[in-house]
């Protein structure tokens, strides 16, 4: 059995500590971002919210996993981009990242950017999920080029994505 396979198996056991579904009662509304926990899922759906309210259902109020990660400063994805285009094509880069993030957030509303810092030729991003950091890194590489390097922590669920020109 290859080493990579073992690592993957091992990593699957690493859990997102904020995703314990038993710690939320149905329905819960996040006072920070308005997401609703209903039928074991987090939804951005005002229709469902209104329907439940019309039925006189009482909402629990508790921060969603994404808002808790942001408050605790606990990213699951870190993406660093070092390239000339960070300086020269900043607006295009920002637009691409916004588009990718909006698309992923629509798919899963718990996918968020927690931090985004521009330096001279360096861009530093923290995300609430591993998936989003990887997705942004891949999309930027496709559009602007560079070499992607991905590493995983073996102690906690955390991905580091480096993109260098
Ligand atoms: Zn929230």
py3Dmol code that shows the C-alpha trace and the ligand (Angstrom):
import py3Dmol

protein = """\
ATOM      1  CA  UNK A   1       0.000   0.000   0.000  1.00  0.00           C
ATOM      2  CA  UNK A   2       1.405   3.385  -0.997  1.00  0.00           C
ATOM      3  CA  UNK A   3       2.235   5.967   1.556  1.00  0.00           C
ATOM      4  CA  UNK A   4      -0.130   8.499   0.023  1.00  0.00           C
ATOM      5  CA  UNK A   5      -3.025   6.160   0.506  1.00  0.00           C
ATOM      6  CA  UNK A   6      -2.249   5.763   4.206  1.00  0.00           C
ATOM      7  CA  UNK A   7      -2.058   9.503   4.652  1.00  0.00           C
ATOM      8  CA  UNK A   8      -5.389  10.000   2.981  1.00  0.00           C
ATOM      9  CA  UNK A   9      -7.004   7.363   5.149  1.00  0.00           C
ATOM     10  CA  UNK A  10      -5.480   8.887   8.244  1.00  0.00           C
ATOM     11  CA  UNK A  11      -6.587  12.363   7.253  1.00  0.00           C
ATOM     12  CA  UNK A  12     -10.160  11.278   6.728  1.00  0.00           C
ATOM     13  CA  UNK A  13     -10.342  10.716  10.465  1.00  0.00           C
ATOM     14  CA  UNK A  14      -9.484  14.348  11.098  1.00  0.00           C
ATOM     15  CA  UNK A  15     -12.735  16.112  11.664  1.00  0.00           C
ATOM     16  CA  UNK A  16     -13.808  19.675  11.418  1.00  0.00           C
ATOM     17  CA  UNK A  17     -14.298  20.381  15.141  1.00  0.00           C
ATOM     18  CA  UNK A  18     -16.983  22.952  14.363  1.00  0.00           C
ATOM     19  CA  UNK A  19     -19.190  20.604  12.390  1.00  0.00           C
ATOM     20  CA  UNK A  20     -20.785  18.666  15.219  1.00  0.00           C
ATOM     21  CA  UNK A  21     -24.380  18.586  14.080  1.00  0.00           C
ATOM     22  CA  UNK A  22     -25.577  17.350  17.441  1.00  0.00           C
ATOM     23  CA  UNK A  23     -24.615  20.627  19.042  1.00  0.00           C
ATOM     24  CA  UNK A  24     -27.418  22.424  17.165  1.00  0.00           C
ATOM     25  CA  UNK A  25     -31.123  22.109  17.699  1.00  0.00           C
ATOM     26  CA  UNK A  26     -33.528  22.295  14.777  1.00  0.00           C
ATOM     27  CA  UNK A  27     -34.197  25.020  13.786  1.00  0.00           C
ATOM     28  CA  UNK A  28     -31.348  27.331  14.748  1.00  0.00           C
ATOM     29  CA  UNK A  29     -30.649  30.739  13.274  1.00  0.00           C
ATOM     30  CA  UNK A  30     -27.169  32.259  13.281  1.00  0.00           C
ATOM     31  CA  UNK A  31     -27.396  35.806  14.650  1.00  0.00           C
ATOM     32  CA  UNK A  32     -24.182  36.691  12.799  1.00  0.00           C
ATOM     33  CA  UNK A  33     -25.026  35.790   9.190  1.00  0.00           C
ATOM     34  CA  UNK A  34     -28.662  34.630   9.236  1.00  0.00           C
ATOM     35  CA  UNK A  35     -28.022  31.054   8.132  1.00  0.00           C
ATOM     36  CA  UNK A  36     -30.547  28.499   9.292  1.00  0.00           C
ATOM     37  CA  UNK A  37     -29.843  25.026  10.589  1.00  0.00           C
ATOM     38  CA  UNK A  38     -32.714  22.828   9.509  1.00  0.00           C
ATOM     39  CA  UNK A  39     -32.923  19.083   8.819  1.00  0.00           C
ATOM     40  CA  UNK A  40     -29.235  18.652   9.619  1.00  0.00           C
ATOM     41  CA  UNK A  41     -28.116  21.240   7.071  1.00  0.00           C
ATOM     42  CA  UNK A  42     -27.079  24.887   7.089  1.00  0.00           C
ATOM     43  CA  UNK A  43     -29.137  26.858   4.612  1.00  0.00           C
ATOM     44  CA  UNK A  44     -29.257  30.359   3.256  1.00  0.00           C
ATOM     45  CA  UNK A  45     -32.943  30.280   2.560  1.00  0.00           C
ATOM     46  CA  UNK A  46     -35.298  33.056   3.579  1.00  0.00           C
ATOM     47  CA  UNK A  47     -38.351  31.169   2.321  1.00  0.00           C
ATOM     48  CA  UNK A  48     -37.773  28.350   4.760  1.00  0.00           C
ATOM     49  CA  UNK A  49     -37.098  30.865   7.519  1.00  0.00           C
ATOM     50  CA  UNK A  50     -40.392  32.654   6.831  1.00  0.00           C
ATOM     51  CA  UNK A  51     -42.314  29.417   6.579  1.00  0.00           C
ATOM     52  CA  UNK A  52     -41.020  28.201   9.925  1.00  0.00           C
ATOM     53  CA  UNK A  53     -41.724  31.575  11.508  1.00  0.00           C
ATOM     54  CA  UNK A  54     -45.263  31.562  10.073  1.00  0.00           C
ATOM     55  CA  UNK A  55     -45.799  28.158  11.615  1.00  0.00           C
ATOM     56  CA  UNK A  56     -44.864  29.696  14.936  1.00  0.00           C
ATOM     57  CA  UNK A  57     -41.690  27.625  15.269  1.00  0.00           C
ATOM     58  CA  UNK A  58     -39.278  28.983  17.841  1.00  0.00           C
ATOM     59  CA  UNK A  59     -35.755  29.482  16.558  1.00  0.00           C
ATOM     60  CA  UNK A  60     -32.722  28.755  18.673  1.00  0.00           C
ATOM     61  CA  UNK A  61     -30.048  31.354  18.306  1.00  0.00           C
ATOM     62  CA  UNK A  62     -26.467  30.183  18.000  1.00  0.00           C
ATOM     63  CA  UNK A  63     -23.502  31.093  15.814  1.00  0.00           C
ATOM     64  CA  UNK A  64     -23.056  28.854  12.780  1.00  0.00           C
ATOM     65  CA  UNK A  65     -19.754  26.947  12.304  1.00  0.00           C
ATOM     66  CA  UNK A  66     -18.427  29.540   9.840  1.00  0.00           C
ATOM     67  CA  UNK A  67     -19.098  32.488  12.153  1.00  0.00           C
ATOM     68  CA  UNK A  68     -17.564  30.595  15.085  1.00  0.00           C
ATOM     69  CA  UNK A  69     -14.382  29.886  13.096  1.00  0.00           C
ATOM     70  CA  UNK A  70     -14.161  33.564  12.185  1.00  0.00           C
ATOM     71  CA  UNK A  71     -14.651  34.631  15.814  1.00  0.00           C
ATOM     72  CA  UNK A  72     -12.128  32.056  17.076  1.00  0.00           C
ATOM     73  CA  UNK A  73      -9.704  32.785  14.260  1.00  0.00           C
ATOM     74  CA  UNK A  74      -9.604  29.089  13.366  1.00  0.00           C
ATOM     75  CA  UNK A  75      -9.021  28.659   9.617  1.00  0.00           C
ATOM     76  CA  UNK A  76      -9.132  25.277   7.896  1.00  0.00           C
ATOM     77  CA  UNK A  77      -7.514  26.601   4.762  1.00  0.00           C
ATOM     78  CA  UNK A  78      -4.532  28.893   4.231  1.00  0.00           C
ATOM     79  CA  UNK A  79      -3.616  30.094   0.770  1.00  0.00           C
ATOM     80  CA  UNK A  80      -0.517  32.097  -0.046  1.00  0.00           C
ATOM     81  CA  UNK A  81       0.151  33.495  -3.479  1.00  0.00           C
ATOM     82  CA  UNK A  82       3.494  34.994  -4.346  1.00  0.00           C
ATOM     83  CA  UNK A  83       3.659  36.381  -7.838  1.00  0.00           C
ATOM     84  CA  UNK A  84       4.240  39.475  -9.901  1.00  0.00           C
ATOM     85  CA  UNK A  85       0.568  39.452 -10.932  1.00  0.00           C
ATOM     86  CA  UNK A  86      -0.465  40.028  -7.311  1.00  0.00           C
ATOM     87  CA  UNK A  87       0.963  43.502  -7.839  1.00  0.00           C
ATOM     88  CA  UNK A  88       0.146  44.105 -11.498  1.00  0.00           C
ATOM     89  CA  UNK A  89      -3.274  42.454 -11.862  1.00  0.00           C
ATOM     90  CA  UNK A  90      -4.748  43.055  -8.452  1.00  0.00           C
ATOM     91  CA  UNK A  91      -8.267  43.988  -9.614  1.00  0.00           C
ATOM     92  CA  UNK A  92      -8.596  40.973 -11.920  1.00  0.00           C
ATOM     93  CA  UNK A  93      -7.329  38.771  -9.143  1.00  0.00           C
ATOM     94  CA  UNK A  94      -9.811  40.218  -6.645  1.00  0.00           C
ATOM     95  CA  UNK A  95     -12.695  39.716  -9.099  1.00  0.00           C
ATOM     96  CA  UNK A  96     -11.745  36.114  -9.757  1.00  0.00           C
ATOM     97  CA  UNK A  97     -11.512  35.348  -6.027  1.00  0.00           C
ATOM     98  CA  UNK A  98     -14.875  37.018  -5.378  1.00  0.00           C
ATOM     99  CA  UNK A  99     -16.518  35.007  -8.174  1.00  0.00           C
ATOM    100  CA  UNK A 100     -15.084  31.690  -7.003  1.00  0.00           C
ATOM    101  CA  UNK A 101     -16.048  32.389  -3.399  1.00  0.00           C
ATOM    102  CA  UNK A 102     -19.613  33.420  -4.278  1.00  0.00           C
ATOM    103  CA  UNK A 103     -20.069  30.274  -6.338  1.00  0.00           C
ATOM    104  CA  UNK A 104     -18.757  28.007  -3.595  1.00  0.00           C
ATOM    105  CA  UNK A 105     -20.741  29.833  -0.927  1.00  0.00           C
ATOM    106  CA  UNK A 106     -23.891  29.314  -2.941  1.00  0.00           C
ATOM    107  CA  UNK A 107     -23.135  25.603  -3.012  1.00  0.00           C
ATOM    108  CA  UNK A 108     -22.222  25.475   0.673  1.00  0.00           C
ATOM    109  CA  UNK A 109     -22.931  28.626   2.724  1.00  0.00           C
ATOM    110  CA  UNK A 110     -20.335  27.622   5.319  1.00  0.00           C
ATOM    111  CA  UNK A 111     -17.508  28.244   2.822  1.00  0.00           C
ATOM    112  CA  UNK A 112     -16.112  31.698   3.545  1.00  0.00           C
ATOM    113  CA  UNK A 113     -13.008  33.797   3.315  1.00  0.00           C
ATOM    114  CA  UNK A 114     -11.958  34.782   6.848  1.00  0.00           C
ATOM    115  CA  UNK A 115      -8.993  36.948   6.016  1.00  0.00           C
ATOM    116  CA  UNK A 116      -7.540  38.460   2.874  1.00  0.00           C
ATOM    117  CA  UNK A 117      -4.352  40.511   2.995  1.00  0.00           C
ATOM    118  CA  UNK A 118      -2.534  42.015   0.049  1.00  0.00           C
ATOM    119  CA  UNK A 119       1.150  42.752   0.325  1.00  0.00           C
ATOM    120  CA  UNK A 120       3.418  43.965  -2.459  1.00  0.00           C
ATOM    121  CA  UNK A 121       3.615  40.723  -4.424  1.00  0.00           C
ATOM    122  CA  UNK A 122       2.039  38.481  -1.862  1.00  0.00           C
ATOM    123  CA  UNK A 123      -1.550  37.600  -1.157  1.00  0.00           C
ATOM    124  CA  UNK A 124      -2.554  35.813   2.030  1.00  0.00           C
ATOM    125  CA  UNK A 125      -6.006  34.237   2.426  1.00  0.00           C
ATOM    126  CA  UNK A 126      -7.598  32.245   5.214  1.00  0.00           C
ATOM    127  CA  UNK A 127     -10.759  30.221   4.619  1.00  0.00           C
ATOM    128  CA  UNK A 128     -13.276  28.391   6.779  1.00  0.00           C
ATOM    129  CA  UNK A 129     -12.889  25.168   4.760  1.00  0.00           C
ATOM    130  CA  UNK A 130     -10.063  23.223   3.131  1.00  0.00           C
ATOM    131  CA  UNK A 131     -12.086  22.994  -0.045  1.00  0.00           C
ATOM    132  CA  UNK A 132     -12.351  26.754  -0.614  1.00  0.00           C
ATOM    133  CA  UNK A 133      -8.589  27.387  -0.224  1.00  0.00           C
ATOM    134  CA  UNK A 134      -7.874  24.651  -2.760  1.00  0.00           C
ATOM    135  CA  UNK A 135     -10.565  25.859  -5.126  1.00  0.00           C
ATOM    136  CA  UNK A 136      -9.303  29.460  -5.135  1.00  0.00           C
ATOM    137  CA  UNK A 137      -5.693  28.297  -5.518  1.00  0.00           C
ATOM    138  CA  UNK A 138      -6.598  26.130  -8.516  1.00  0.00           C
ATOM    139  CA  UNK A 139      -8.682  28.839 -10.177  1.00  0.00           C
ATOM    140  CA  UNK A 140      -5.953  31.475  -9.769  1.00  0.00           C
ATOM    141  CA  UNK A 141      -3.356  29.074 -11.150  1.00  0.00           C
ATOM    142  CA  UNK A 142      -5.535  28.329 -14.174  1.00  0.00           C
ATOM    143  CA  UNK A 143      -6.143  32.005 -14.899  1.00  0.00           C
ATOM    144  CA  UNK A 144      -2.785  33.549 -14.022  1.00  0.00           C
ATOM    145  CA  UNK A 145      -0.289  30.688 -13.879  1.00  0.00           C
ATOM    146  CA  UNK A 146       2.229  29.560 -11.313  1.00  0.00           C
ATOM    147  CA  UNK A 147       3.059  26.406  -9.476  1.00  0.00           C
ATOM    148  CA  UNK A 148       0.821  24.969  -6.837  1.00  0.00           C
ATOM    149  CA  UNK A 149       2.039  23.199  -3.730  1.00  0.00           C
ATOM    150  CA  UNK A 150      -0.386  21.702  -1.267  1.00  0.00           C
ATOM    151  CA  UNK A 151       0.408  20.401   2.194  1.00  0.00           C
ATOM    152  CA  UNK A 152      -1.821  19.005   4.908  1.00  0.00           C
ATOM    153  CA  UNK A 153      -1.459  19.131   8.632  1.00  0.00           C
ATOM    154  CA  UNK A 154      -1.565  15.676  10.184  1.00  0.00           C
ATOM    155  CA  UNK A 155      -2.649  17.031  13.555  1.00  0.00           C
ATOM    156  CA  UNK A 156      -5.734  18.955  12.590  1.00  0.00           C
ATOM    157  CA  UNK A 157      -7.913  19.530   9.573  1.00  0.00           C
ATOM    158  CA  UNK A 158      -5.897  22.219   7.836  1.00  0.00           C
ATOM    159  CA  UNK A 159      -4.714  22.638   4.274  1.00  0.00           C
ATOM    160  CA  UNK A 160      -1.916  24.965   3.151  1.00  0.00           C
ATOM    161  CA  UNK A 161      -1.875  25.975  -0.465  1.00  0.00           C
ATOM    162  CA  UNK A 162       1.126  27.794  -1.903  1.00  0.00           C
ATOM    163  CA  UNK A 163       1.063  29.297  -5.341  1.00  0.00           C
ATOM    164  CA  UNK A 164       4.308  30.697  -6.683  1.00  0.00           C
ATOM    165  CA  UNK A 165       5.182  32.086 -10.030  1.00  0.00           C
TER     166      UNK A 165
END
"""
ligand_1 = """\
1
ZN
Zn -23.170 32.493 10.799
"""
view = py3Dmol.view(width=600, height=400)
view.addModel(protein, "pdb")
view.setStyle({"model": 0}, {"cartoon": {"style": "trace"}})
view.addModel(ligand_1, "xyz")
view.setStyle({"model": 1}, {"stick": {}})
view.zoomTo()
view.show()
